[in-house]
């Protein structure tokens, strides 16, 4: 199964200057809970923003450059077709695509599930989650995240599953 996992604001902003525009510990906890023990796939810029391979996950970077150097514990692939092949060989294994914008655009047509943390506010941004037609997706879960002294913004954990073709 190919899943896209992202946090976005009301206008689909997912980033600004290679960082998240908000600080939301609840979302980081959700991310860790969903992805631990699984494969996470990201573009090079997303990896640069994280700054290291995340523990207890298979870290995969998509990079067009054939001779890029990355730290130990990171695998490099060069195009989205590899993700699709992995999914065909082992469809019960959930692969998490975690960004950025270009990778999301390329993988969205092949995705089976979307995990969206909707930050219920508007932020300045330069990176966006692609628009998706809710006619193709069914909202299967919606949970309100708690707002407190560390989580300043209203937010919702949404799960969409692809509608039957």
Secondary structure, DSSP 8 states (H G I E B T S, - for coil): -EEEEEEEETT-EEEBTTB-SS-BHHHHHHHHHHHTTSEEEEEHHHHHHH-S--TTSEEEEE-S-TT----TTEEEE-STHHHHHHHHH-TTS-EEE---HHHHHHHHTT-SEEEEEEESS----SEE-----TTSEEEEEEEE---SSSB-S-EEEEEEEE---
